């Protein structure tokens, strides 16, 4: 992983643990911020900027436990799902922490992205049988910035920034499969409808286009 970016006037922090699903072993469905946004959210000792993400659905700590058939079924479901969905936009919010019973606790930045809860539920509903169940009651969209030792104080702060997600991603260890949102048949149909409206407004037939 690349060396963390040095930021002046910030105290040194202990090295942070990389979340399993974002590294080489786990599996998940996620959204990734743009490179510029990842730069603004990257903190010394925190998660590598290329691994900053919004988990939509955790698929397990070991991607090799997923059969090729199940992975294929997940990818097929995601491809169809993504065609009918629009990109998501919003902004980051406050930095906070989540409780953890282990030796470290996560520091996260909250998000305000209209529609993401319903988007995520539609995604979960379209996944095939065999995908593990959620282990939490409420989905709280966030980006994990770092993991700190349980006895360390959190002094991480990041500024508010705009977010835009135009792709969803299935991540299997080091492999990332991307699915453009609204980039399939549905988007094409909407484009053709818009073209038809413009032609009719000009008094031309669709066939003359």
C-alpha positions as CSV (number, residue, x, y, z in Angstrom):
1,X,0.0,0.0,0.0
2,X,1.2,3.5,-0.7
3,X,2.7,5.6,2.2
4,X,0.0,7.7,4.0
5,X,0.0,11.3,2.9
6,X,1.8,13.6,5.4
7,X,-0.4,16.4,6.9
8,X,1.3,19.1,8.9
9,X,0.1,20.0,12.4
10,X,-1.5,16.7,13.1
11,X,-0.4,14.4,15.9
12,X,1.1,11.1,15.0
13,X,-1.4,8.2,15.2
14,X,-0.9,4.5,15.6
15,X,-1.0,2.4,12.4
16,X,-4.6,1.5,11.5
17,X,-5.9,-1.9,10.6
18,X,-7.3,-2.3,7.1
19,X,-10.9,-3.7,7.1
20,X,-11.0,-7.2,5.7
21,X,-13.6,-6.7,3.0
22,X,-11.6,-3.8,1.6
23,X,-8.3,-5.6,1.5
24,X,-7.4,-8.9,-0.2
25,X,-9.5,-11.5,1.6
26,X,-13.1,-10.3,2.0
27,X,-16.1,-9.8,-0.3
28,X,-18.7,-7.0,-0.4
29,X,-20.8,-4.8,-2.6
30,X,-19.8,-1.2,-2.3
31,X,-19.6,2.3,-3.6
32,X,-16.2,4.0,-4.0
33,X,-15.7,7.8,-3.9
34,X,-13.9,9.6,-6.7
35,X,-10.1,9.9,-6.4
36,X,-10.4,13.6,-5.5
37,X,-12.8,12.8,-2.7
38,X,-10.7,9.9,-1.5
39,X,-7.7,12.3,-1.3
40,X,-9.7,14.7,0.9
41,X,-10.8,11.9,3.2
42,X,-7.5,10.2,3.6
43,X,-5.9,10.6,7.0
44,X,-2.4,9.7,8.3
45,X,-2.3,6.2,9.6
46,X,-5.8,5.5,8.2
47,X,-7.3,3.4,5.5
48,X,-5.4,3.6,2.2
49,X,-7.3,6.1,0.0
50,X,-7.9,3.5,-2.8
51,X,-9.8,1.4,-0.3
52,X,-12.1,4.0,1.1
53,X,-15.6,2.9,0.4
54,X,-19.2,2.7,1.3
55,X,-20.2,-0.9,2.1
56,X,-23.7,-1.7,0.7
57,X,-23.7,-5.4,1.5
58,X,-21.0,-7.4,3.3
59,X,-20.6,-10.8,1.6
60,X,-18.1,-12.4,4.0
61,X,-14.5,-12.3,5.4
62,X,-13.3,-14.9,2.8
63,X,-14.2,-14.4,-0.8
64,X,-12.9,-17.9,-1.6
65,X,-15.8,-19.3,0.4
66,X,-18.1,-18.0,-2.3
67,X,-18.5,-20.4,-5.1
68,X,-18.0,-19.3,-8.7
69,X,-21.6,-20.0,-9.3
70,X,-22.7,-17.7,-6.5
71,X,-20.4,-15.0,-7.6
72,X,-21.7,-15.2,-11.1
73,X,-25.3,-15.1,-9.8
74,X,-24.4,-12.0,-7.7
75,X,-22.8,-10.3,-10.7
76,X,-25.8,-11.0,-13.0
77,X,-28.2,-9.7,-10.3
78,X,-26.1,-6.5,-9.9
79,X,-25.8,-5.9,-13.6
80,X,-29.6,-6.0,-14.0
81,X,-30.1,-4.0,-10.8
82,X,-27.7,-1.2,-11.9
83,X,-29.4,-0.7,-15.2
84,X,-32.6,0.4,-13.5
85,X,-30.9,2.7,-10.9
86,X,-29.8,6.3,-11.1
87,X,-26.4,7.6,-9.8
88,X,-26.4,8.8,-6.2
89,X,-25.3,12.2,-4.9
90,X,-24.9,13.8,-1.5
91,X,-22.2,14.9,0.9
92,X,-20.2,13.7,3.8
93,X,-21.2,14.7,7.4
94,X,-19.8,14.5,10.8
95,X,-16.9,12.2,11.9
96,X,-17.9,9.7,14.6
97,X,-17.0,6.3,16.0
98,X,-18.7,3.0,16.2
99,X,-18.5,0.7,19.2
100,X,-16.4,-2.4,18.9
101,X,-15.6,-5.2,21.3
102,X,-12.1,-5.8,19.9
103,X,-8.8,-4.2,20.4
104,X,-9.6,-1.4,17.9
105,X,-12.6,0.8,17.1
106,X,-13.6,2.3,13.7
107,X,-13.6,6.0,13.0
108,X,-16.1,6.8,10.3
109,X,-17.5,9.8,8.4
110,X,-21.3,9.9,8.1
111,X,-23.1,10.6,4.8
112,X,-26.1,12.4,3.6
113,X,-27.1,10.8,0.3
114,X,-30.8,11.0,-0.5
115,X,-32.3,7.7,-1.5
116,X,-29.4,5.5,-0.4
117,X,-31.5,3.6,2.1
118,X,-34.1,2.5,-0.5
119,X,-31.3,2.0,-3.1
120,X,-29.6,-0.4,-0.7
121,X,-32.8,-2.3,0.2
122,X,-33.6,-2.8,-3.5
123,X,-30.1,-4.1,-4.0
124,X,-30.4,-6.6,-1.1
125,X,-33.8,-7.7,-2.4
126,X,-32.4,-8.6,-5.8
127,X,-29.5,-10.7,-4.5
128,X,-29.6,-14.5,-5.0
129,X,-30.1,-17.1,-2.4
130,X,-26.9,-18.1,-0.6
131,X,-25.8,-14.5,0.3
132,X,-25.2,-14.1,4.0
133,X,-27.8,-12.3,6.1
134,X,-27.1,-8.9,7.6
135,X,-25.9,-9.0,11.2
136,X,-27.3,-5.6,12.1
137,X,-30.8,-4.1,12.3
138,X,-30.1,-0.6,10.9
139,X,-28.0,0.2,7.9
140,X,-25.9,3.3,8.6
141,X,-24.1,4.5,5.4
142,X,-20.6,5.6,6.2
143,X,-17.0,5.6,5.1
144,X,-14.5,4.1,7.5
145,X,-11.5,6.4,7.8
146,X,-9.3,4.5,10.2
147,X,-9.2,1.9,13.1
148,X,-7.7,3.2,16.3
149,X,-6.6,1.2,19.4
150,X,-9.4,1.1,22.0
151,X,-7.5,3.2,24.5
152,X,-6.6,5.9,22.0
153,X,-8.5,9.2,21.7
154,X,-10.0,10.1,18.4
155,X,-8.9,13.4,17.0
156,X,-9.6,12.7,13.3
157,X,-11.4,15.5,11.4
158,X,-12.2,15.9,7.8
159,X,-14.1,18.7,5.9
160,X,-17.5,18.3,4.3
161,X,-17.3,17.2,0.7
162,X,-19.7,16.4,-2.1
163,X,-20.2,12.8,-3.1
164,X,-21.3,11.3,-6.4
165,X,-21.5,7.6,-7.2
166,X,-22.1,6.5,-10.7
167,X,-21.0,2.9,-10.3
168,X,-21.6,0.0,-8.0
169,X,-18.9,-2.6,-7.4
170,X,-18.7,-6.2,-6.4
171,X,-15.4,-6.9,-4.6
172,X,-14.0,-10.4,-4.3
173,X,-10.6,-10.1,-2.6
174,X,-8.4,-8.2,-5.0
175,X,-11.0,-8.3,-7.8
176,X,-13.4,-5.5,-8.4
177,X,-16.3,-5.9,-10.8
178,X,-18.0,-2.6,-11.7
179,X,-21.6,-1.9,-12.8
180,X,-22.5,1.5,-14.2
181,X,-25.7,2.9,-12.6
182,X,-28.3,3.7,-15.3
183,X,-26.0,2.7,-18.0
184,X,-28.0,-0.1,-19.6
185,X,-31.3,-0.7,-21.4
186,X,-33.3,1.5,-19.0
187,X,-31.0,4.5,-19.6
188,X,-31.1,3.9,-23.4
189,X,-34.9,3.7,-23.3
190,X,-35.2,7.0,-21.4
191,X,-32.8,8.6,-23.9
192,X,-34.9,7.4,-26.8
193,X,-38.0,8.7,-25.2
194,X,-36.4,12.1,-24.8
195,X,-35.3,12.0,-28.4
196,X,-38.8,11.2,-29.5
197,X,-40.2,14.1,-27.5
198,X,-37.8,16.5,-29.1
199,X,-38.6,15.2,-32.6
200,X,-42.4,15.5,-32.0
201,X,-41.9,19.0,-30.7
202,X,-40.2,19.9,-34.0
203,X,-42.9,18.2,-36.0
204,X,-40.7,15.3,-37.2
205,X,-41.4,11.6,-37.1
206,X,-39.2,9.3,-35.1
207,X,-38.4,7.3,-38.3
208,X,-36.9,10.4,-39.9
209,X,-34.3,10.8,-37.3
